[in-house]
Amino acid sequence: MINSNISFMFCESAKKFGNMVFEHLKTLEDHTVNVKVIETQEVWFRNGEVKTVIKEPIRGDDIYIFQLFYDPTSDRSVNDNFMALLTSIDAARQSDAGRITAVIPQFPYSRQERRKEREGITAKLASRFLEDTGADRIITIDIHAEAIAGFFDRAKLENIHASSIFIDEIKSFLKEDFVVVAPDAGGVDRARFYAKKLEKGIAVIYKARDYSKVSTIEIMSLIGDVRDKDVLIIDDMVDTGGTMINAARLLKENGAKDVYVVTTFPFLSGGGDKKLSDAYKEGLVRSLIGTDAVNRDEAFLKENVWYKEVSVTPLFAKVIYNINKNLSISKLLE
C-alpha cells in the first residue's frame, strides 16, 4: 500500500531540475503529505558501469525519480544517463517502494518510434526497459511521437505540454500582428493549436527529406503569407539547428520581419549553439525561447543573448501533486 510520503530521487543530470520541482511542490503541499528528497549516490566505475545506491528507507513511499538524458553541462551520454535511470528505478524497486514514477522530460529515442528502413523501433525498446525495470508511471513533456504511449502494457505514460507556459511568454513580447509557423508537416497540429490560442494566422514549411543522408533537406517551400509580419516558429525540439536556420532564411526571403523560435527542447547539439549565434548576428533569428527541460548553465545564458529560458518545473510539480492526491490532471495535460 502506498503511503502519503512523496519521495524524490535525483539522478546526477537532473539534480537542478528536480530540486526546482521540489521547491514548487512544497508550496502546494498540505499537512497530509510529506515531501522529501532521498539521499542517493550515483556510482560510476572506471569501465563505464554505473549503479545507484539509496541511502535511506523508502518502503511504501510514492517515489519520483528524475533524469535528463541529454545534458550539455555533463560529459555523460544519453545512453549513460539512461542506464543510470534504470539502475535508480531498480534500486527503488529492490527497496520496496510503493509506487515508482520516472520523471523524464526528454523521452529517450522518441524520434525512433517507427521503421523507415531495416531498423529497430528503439522508442519501443526504451519503453520496455522502463516498464520491465519497475516504473509504474512515466511523466514526460511534449513527446515527439504520441504513439509511444501505446508501447507500454502496464506502466502509464503522462505526456504534459508546455503550451500554457509558452503562450504566456509569447504574449509578453509579441504584441503586434504575427504569424505562427509550423517548420514541417508533422508540426501542423502543434502550430494550429498555438495559432488558435493566440488568434493568429498560420503558415507551413514543406520539406522533402533525403533519408539516406543525416539531417539533409532536399526541398523547402512555404505555404502561407508572412510578408511584413513577425514570425513565430513552434517546434518540439531544436537539435543541431540547421533545419531551423534554413527555415528562418526561407521566411526572410518571403518577406518576414523578425523570426522567433519557441521549442521545448533546445538541445543545440553538434555546434547548434554556434549556428544559432551566427544566425542571430546575420539577422535571421531574433530569439530562441527554450525550457529548462535541457540543462543550461549560467555561462551559456549570459553569453547567448539570443536565448531565453522559461521553466516548466511548476507544471511538473502540479502534475505530481495531483497524481499523489488522486486528483484529475487532464487540464494539466492540455
C-alpha positions in Angstrom: 0.0 0.0 0.0 1.3 3.4 -0.9 1.7 5.8 2.0 1.4 9.6 1.9 5.1 10.3 1.5 6.2 11.8 -1.7 9.9 11.0 -2.1 12.1 12.4 -4.8 15.3 10.8 -6.2 17.6 12.7 -8.5 19.9 11.2 -11.0 23.1 13.4 -11.3 22.0 15.2 -14.5 18.5 16.0 -13.1 19.5 17.5 -9.7 18.9 21.1 -10.7 15.6 20.4 -12.5 14.4 18.0 -9.7 15.2 20.5 -6.9 13.2 23.2 -8.7 10.2 20.9 -8.9 10.7 20.0 -5.2 10.7 23.7 -4.2 7.5 24.3 -6.2 5.8 21.2 -4.8 6.4 22.4 -1.3 4.3 25.5 -2.0 1.4 23.1 -3.0 1.6 20.5 -0.2 -0.8 20.2 2.6 -0.4 18.7 6.1 -1.4 15.2 4.9 1.6 15.0 2.6 5.3 14.7 3.5 7.6 15.7 0.6 11.2 14.8 1.0 14.4 14.3 -1.1 16.0 10.9 -0.7 19.8 10.8 -0.4 21.3 8.7 -3.2 24.7 8.1 -4.7 25.3 7.5 -8.4 28.5 5.4 -8.6 30.4 5.2 -11.9 33.1 2.6 -12.3 36.2 3.1 -14.4 34.9 0.7 -17.1 31.8 2.8 -17.6 29.4 0.8 -15.5 27.0 2.6 -13.1 24.9 1.8 -10.1 22.6 3.8 -7.8 22.7 3.4 -4.0 19.8 4.6 -1.9 21.0 5.8 1.5 17.7 5.7 3.5 14.5 3.7 3.8 11.8 4.3 1.2 9.5 1.3 1.8 5.9 2.1 0.7 6.8 5.6 -0.5 5.5 7.3 -3.6 8.8 7.6 -5.4 9.6 10.0 -8.2 12.9 9.5 -10.0 14.2 12.4 -12.1 16.5 12.2 -15.1 17.5 14.4 -18.1 19.2 12.3 -20.7 20.9 14.9 -22.9 22.9 17.1 -20.6 25.2 19.7 -22.2 26.7 20.5 -18.8 28.0 17.0 -18.4 30.2 14.5 -20.2 27.7 11.7 -19.8 26.0 10.5 -23.0 22.3 9.9 -23.4 22.9 6.2 -23.0 25.0 6.8 -19.9 22.1 8.7 -18.3 19.5 6.2 -19.5 21.4 3.4 -17.8 21.8 5.5 -14.6 18.0 6.0 -14.5 17.4 2.3 -14.9 19.7 1.5 -12.0 17.8 4.0 -9.9 14.4 2.5 -10.8 15.7 -1.0 -10.0 17.2 0.2 -6.7 13.8 1.7 -5.7 12.0 -1.5 -6.6 14.5 -3.6 -4.6 14.0 -1.2 -1.7 10.2 -1.9 -1.7 9.0 1.5 -2.9 5.2 1.7 -3.0 4.9 3.2 -6.5 7.7 4.3 -8.8 7.3 7.2 -11.3 10.1 8.1 -13.7 10.0 11.9 -14.4 11.8 12.2 -17.7 11.1 15.5 -19.6 13.2 14.2 -22.5 11.7 10.8 -23.6 14.7 8.8 -24.9 14.8 7.7 -28.5 11.4 9.4 -29.2 12.4 10.1 -32.8 12.7 6.3 -33.4 9.1 5.3 -33.0 8.6 3.6 -36.4 10.6 1.9 -39.0 11.7 3.6 -42.2 14.2 1.0 -43.3 15.7 -2.1 -41.8 16.0 -0.8 -38.3 14.6 -1.3 -34.8 11.8 0.7 -33.2 14.1 2.0 -30.4 11.5 4.1 -28.7 9.6 0.9 -28.0 12.8 -0.7 -26.7 13.3 2.2 -24.3 9.7 1.9 -23.2 10.1 -1.8 -22.4 13.3 -1.1 -20.4 11.5 1.5 -18.3 8.5 -0.8 -17.7 10.4 -4.0 -17.1 12.8 -2.4 -14.7 9.9 -1.4 -12.5 8.5 2.0 -13.5 4.7 2.2 -12.8 4.3 5.6 -14.4 6.3 7.9 -16.7 5.9 11.7 -16.8 7.3 13.5 -19.8 6.5 16.6 -21.8 5.8 17.3 -25.4 6.8 13.8 -26.5 7.9 13.7 -30.1 5.5 10.9 -31.1 2.4 10.4 -29.1 2.1 6.9 -30.4 4.8 5.9 -27.9 2.1 5.7 -25.2 0.9 2.5 -27.0 4.3 0.9 -26.3 3.5 0.4 -22.6 1.5 -2.6 -21.4 1.5 -1.9 -17.7 3.0 1.5 -17.0 1.1 4.6 -17.7 2.6 7.5 -19.7 1.6 11.0 -18.8 2.5 13.5 -21.6 2.1 17.1 -20.4 2.5 20.2 -22.6 4.5 23.4 -22.3 1.9 25.3 -24.3 0.4 27.2 -21.4 3.7 28.4 -20.2 4.9 29.3 -23.7 1.7 31.2 -24.6 2.0 33.5 -21.5 5.7 34.1 -22.5 4.8 34.8 -26.2 2.1 37.3 -25.2 4.7 39.2 -23.2 7.0 40.0 -26.1 4.9 39.6 -29.4 2.4 42.5 -29.2 1.8 43.2 -32.9 0.5 41.1 -35.7 2.5 37.9 -36.3 2.1 34.5 -38.0 2.6 31.1 -36.3 4.7 28.8 -38.5 5.0 25.0 -38.5 8.5 24.1 -39.5 7.3 20.9 -41.2 4.1 19.0 -41.9 4.5 17.0 -38.7 4.2 20.2 -36.6 1.0 21.5 -38.2 -1.3 20.4 -35.4 1.0 22.0 -32.8 1.2 25.2 -34.8 -2.6 25.2 -35.3 -3.1 24.9 -31.6 -0.9 27.9 -30.8 -2.5 29.9 -33.7 -5.9 29.2 -32.3 -5.0 30.1 -28.7 -3.2 33.3 -29.9 -5.8 34.1 -32.5 -3.2 34.4 -35.3 -2.7 33.2 -38.8 -0.7 30.1 -39.7 1.9 29.1 -42.3 3.6 25.8 -43.0 7.1 25.0 -44.3 7.0 21.9 -46.6 10.2 19.8 -46.5 11.2 16.9 -48.7 14.0 15.0 -46.8 16.6 12.6 -48.2 16.6 9.9 -45.6 19.7 8.3 -46.9 21.7 11.2 -45.5 21.7 12.5 -42.0 19.9 15.9 -41.5 19.8 16.6 -45.2 16.9 18.6 -46.7 16.3 18.5 -50.4 13.4 21.0 -50.8 11.9 23.6 -48.6 8.9 25.7 -49.6 6.5 28.0 -47.8 2.7 27.6 -47.7 1.1 30.8 -46.4 1.8 34.6 -46.3 4.4 36.0 -43.9 5.3 39.2 -45.7 5.9 42.3 -43.4 4.9 40.2 -40.4 6.8 38.8 -37.4 7.0 35.1 -37.4 6.8 32.6 -34.5 8.2 29.1 -35.3 6.9 26.4 -33.0 8.7 23.1 -32.7 9.1 20.5 -30.0 12.9 20.3 -30.4 15.8 22.1 -32.0 18.7 19.7 -32.3 21.7 20.8 -34.5 19.7 23.9 -35.6 20.4 23.5 -39.3 16.9 22.9 -40.4 15.6 25.7 -38.2 18.0 28.2 -39.6 17.2 27.2 -43.2 13.5 27.7 -42.3 14.3 31.2 -40.9 16.2 32.0 -44.1 13.2 30.9 -46.3 10.9 33.0 -44.2 13.1 36.1 -44.6 13.3 35.5 -48.3 9.5 35.6 -48.3 9.4 39.0 -46.6 9.1 38.1 -42.9 10.3 40.6 -40.4 11.6 39.2 -37.1 11.8 35.5 -36.6 11.3 34.0 -33.2 11.6 30.3 -32.3 9.9 28.5 -29.4 11.0 25.0 -28.5 10.5 22.7 -25.5 13.9 21.0 -26.1 16.7 23.4 -27.1 19.3 20.6 -27.5 21.5 22.6 -29.8 23.9 19.7 -30.1 26.7 19.3 -32.6 27.5 23.1 -32.5 23.9 24.1 -32.7 24.5 27.0 -30.3 27.2 28.4 -32.6 24.9 28.1 -35.6 22.2 30.0 -33.7 24.6 32.7 -32.6 25.7 33.2 -36.2 22.0 33.2 -37.4 21.3 35.9 -34.7 24.2 38.0 -35.9 23.1 37.6 -39.5 19.6 38.8 -38.6 17.9 35.5 -39.4 16.7 34.7 -35.9 15.8 37.3 -33.3 15.4 35.0 -30.4 15.0 31.3 -29.3 12.9 30.6 -26.3 13.5 27.2 -24.7 12.8 25.5 -21.4 14.8 24.1 -18.6 14.0 20.6 -19.7 17.5 20.9 -21.1 20.3 21.9 -18.6 21.9 25.2 -19.4 24.5 26.8 -17.1 24.7 30.5 -16.2 27.7 31.0 -18.6 25.5 29.8 -21.5 22.7 32.1 -20.5 25.0 35.1 -20.2 26.9 34.5 -23.4 24.0 33.9 -25.7 21.8 37.0 -25.7 19.5 35.4 -28.3 18.5 32.6 -25.9 15.7 33.0 -23.3 14.7 30.2 -20.9 11.3 29.6 -19.3 10.7 27.0 -16.6 8.4 24.0 -16.8 9.1 22.9 -13.3 6.0 24.4 -11.8 3.9 22.4 -14.2 5.7 19.1 -13.2 5.1 20.0 -9.6 1.3 20.4 -10.1 1.1 17.1 -12.0 3.0 15.2 -9.2 0.8 16.8 -6.6 -2.4 15.8 -8.3 -1.2 12.3 -9.0 -0.3 11.7 -5.4 -3.6 13.2 -4.2 -5.6 11.1 -6.8 -6.8 14.4 -8.4 -7.5 14.9 -12.1 -4.6 16.0 -14.2 -6.5 16.2 -17.5 -6.4 20.0 -17.7 -2.7 20.0 -17.0 -2.1 17.7 -19.9 -3.8 20.0 -22.4 
